Amino acid sequence: MPLERTIKKARMAAKQGKSPSTQAGAFVEEEIEKIRKGQHGARSAKQAIAIGLSKARRSGVDLKPPEKGRVSEKTWKSAAGAYKKGQAHEPVSATRSAAREKALKKESRTTVSHEALSRQAKSAAHKRTASERSAAAKKAARTKGAAARSAAAKKGARTRARQASA
């Protein structure tokens, strides 16, 4: 069951007109936080992200399942089921939740380290074309706002300076 603050965060993002994937980001963050605190584990960073997206779908975020053929049939069915359940606003089965928690408690906690998440982000970005990455970066710059853009530029400059000295 997602935390109340996570649901509020997602609703606030929806009110601001942000995309469903941005709304779902709150659930992914919560999942990563839970794993880092040691409440449960995950097999990989990818699984941690998938759990967060599934929770978002089940909580009613309008995050449609991926197009058929982009993911395995099993993954697609799971996403479609979670989406359908969330849109119907049906409660999550307590038995299912308990079983999920029990299974995840046996998994590793190191899968959401900064290094592991960085590796996952890089491999995900590598699967996209240069033009897709460029379009995403341009949209991010457009929607960021002046203060955040300035902070990002300063952070980039610091990173470049650190890499030049290394």
C-alpha positions as CSV (number, residue, x, y, z in Angstrom):
1,M,0.0,0.0,0.0
2,P,1.5,3.4,-1.0
3,L,2.1,6.0,1.6
4,E,-0.5,8.8,1.9
5,R,2.2,11.5,1.1
6,T,3.1,9.6,-2.1
7,I,-0.6,9.6,-3.3
8,K,-0.8,13.4,-2.4
9,K,2.4,14.1,-4.3
10,A,1.0,12.2,-7.4
11,R,-2.3,14.1,-7.1
12,M,-0.5,17.4,-6.9
13,A,1.5,16.6,-10.1
14,A,-1.8,15.6,-11.8
15,K,-3.4,19.0,-10.8
16,Q,-0.4,20.8,-12.2
17,G,-1.0,19.0,-15.5
18,K,2.2,16.9,-15.4
19,S,2.4,13.7,-17.4
20,P,1.3,10.3,-15.9
21,S,4.9,9.1,-15.9
22,T,5.9,12.1,-13.8
23,Q,3.0,11.3,-11.4
24,A,4.2,7.7,-11.3
25,G,7.7,9.0,-10.4
26,A,6.5,9.6,-6.8
27,F,5.7,5.9,-6.4
28,V,9.0,4.8,-7.9
29,E,10.8,7.2,-5.4
30,E,8.9,5.6,-2.5
31,E,9.8,2.1,-3.6
32,I,13.5,3.0,-3.8
33,E,13.3,4.7,-0.4
34,K,11.7,1.5,1.1
35,I,14.5,-0.7,-0.3
36,R,17.2,1.7,0.9
37,K,15.7,1.6,4.4
38,G,15.8,-2.2,4.3
39,Q,12.0,-2.8,4.5
40,H,12.4,-5.2,1.6
41,G,14.6,-5.8,-1.4
42,A,14.4,-6.3,-5.2
43,R,16.3,-8.4,-7.8
44,S,17.4,-5.4,-9.8
45,A,16.9,-1.6,-10.2
46,K,14.6,-2.5,-13.1
47,Q,12.3,-4.5,-10.8
48,A,12.2,-1.7,-8.2
49,I,11.1,0.7,-10.9
50,A,8.5,-1.8,-12.2
51,I,7.1,-2.2,-8.7
52,G,6.7,1.5,-8.4
53,L,5.0,1.8,-11.8
54,S,2.6,-1.0,-10.9
55,K,1.7,0.7,-7.6
56,A,1.1,3.9,-9.5
57,R,-1.2,2.1,-11.9
58,R,-3.1,0.4,-9.1
59,S,-3.5,3.7,-7.3
60,G,-5.3,5.2,-10.3
61,V,-2.5,7.1,-12.1
62,D,-3.5,7.2,-15.8
63,L,-0.3,5.4,-16.8
64,K,-1.2,3.2,-19.8
65,P,0.6,-0.1,-20.2
66,P,3.5,-0.2,-22.7
67,E,2.6,-0.9,-26.4
68,K,2.4,-4.6,-27.3
69,G,5.7,-5.9,-28.6
70,R,7.8,-3.4,-26.6
71,V,7.8,-5.7,-23.5
72,S,7.2,-9.4,-22.9
73,E,3.6,-10.7,-23.0
74,K,3.8,-11.4,-19.2
75,T,5.0,-7.9,-18.4
76,W,2.3,-6.4,-20.7
77,K,-0.5,-8.5,-19.1
78,S,0.7,-7.5,-15.6
79,A,0.8,-3.8,-16.5
80,A,-2.6,-4.0,-18.2
81,G,-4.2,-5.7,-15.2
82,A,-2.8,-3.1,-12.8
83,Y,-4.0,-0.3,-15.0
84,K,-7.5,-1.8,-15.2
85,K,-7.6,-2.4,-11.5
86,G,-6.5,1.2,-10.8
87,Q,-9.1,2.7,-13.2
88,A,-11.8,0.6,-11.6
89,H,-10.7,1.8,-8.1
90,E,-10.9,-1.6,-6.6
91,P,-9.0,-2.3,-3.4
92,V,-5.7,-4.3,-3.5
93,S,-6.0,-7.9,-2.1
94,A,-4.5,-8.2,1.4
95,T,-3.4,-11.8,0.5
96,R,-1.6,-10.6,-2.6
97,S,0.1,-7.7,-0.8
98,A,1.3,-10.0,2.0
99,A,2.7,-12.6,-0.5
100,R,4.5,-9.8,-2.5
101,E,6.1,-8.4,0.7
102,K,7.2,-11.9,1.8
103,A,8.8,-12.6,-1.5
104,L,10.6,-9.2,-1.6
105,K,11.9,-9.5,1.9
106,K,14.2,-12.3,0.6
107,E,15.7,-10.1,-2.1
108,S,18.9,-7.9,-2.1
109,R,18.9,-4.3,-0.8
110,T,21.9,-3.2,-2.9
111,T,19.9,-3.1,-6.1
112,V,18.9,0.6,-5.7
113,S,22.4,2.0,-4.9
114,H,23.3,5.2,-6.7
115,E,25.6,3.1,-8.9
116,A,22.9,0.6,-9.8
117,L,20.3,3.2,-10.6
118,S,22.9,5.1,-12.7
119,R,23.7,1.9,-14.7
120,Q,19.9,1.3,-15.2
121,A,19.4,4.9,-16.4
122,K,22.3,4.6,-18.8
123,S,21.2,1.3,-20.3
124,A,17.6,2.7,-20.7
125,A,18.9,5.8,-22.4
126,H,21.1,3.7,-24.7
127,K,18.1,1.9,-26.0
128,R,16.6,5.2,-27.2
129,T,17.7,7.0,-30.4
130,A,19.8,10.2,-30.3
131,S,16.9,12.2,-31.6
132,E,14.6,10.8,-28.8
133,R,17.1,11.7,-26.2
134,S,17.6,15.1,-27.6
135,A,13.9,15.8,-27.8
136,A,13.5,14.7,-24.1
137,A,16.4,17.0,-23.1
138,K,14.8,19.9,-25.0
139,K,11.4,19.3,-23.4
140,A,13.0,19.1,-19.9
141,A,14.9,22.4,-20.5
142,R,11.6,24.0,-21.7
143,T,9.5,22.9,-18.7
144,K,12.1,23.3,-16.0
145,G,11.9,27.0,-15.1
146,A,14.6,29.6,-14.8
147,A,15.8,28.8,-11.2
148,A,16.0,25.1,-11.8
149,R,17.8,25.6,-15.2
150,S,20.4,27.8,-13.5
151,A,21.0,25.2,-10.8
152,A,21.3,22.4,-13.3
153,A,23.8,24.5,-15.4
154,K,25.9,25.2,-12.2
155,K,25.8,21.5,-11.3
156,G,26.9,20.5,-14.9
157,A,29.8,23.0,-14.7
158,R,30.9,21.5,-11.3
159,T,30.8,18.0,-12.8
160,R,32.8,19.1,-15.9
161,A,35.4,20.8,-13.7
162,R,35.7,17.7,-11.5
163,Q,36.2,15.4,-14.5
164,A,38.8,17.8,-16.0
165,S,40.8,17.7,-12.8
166,A,40.6,13.9,-12.4
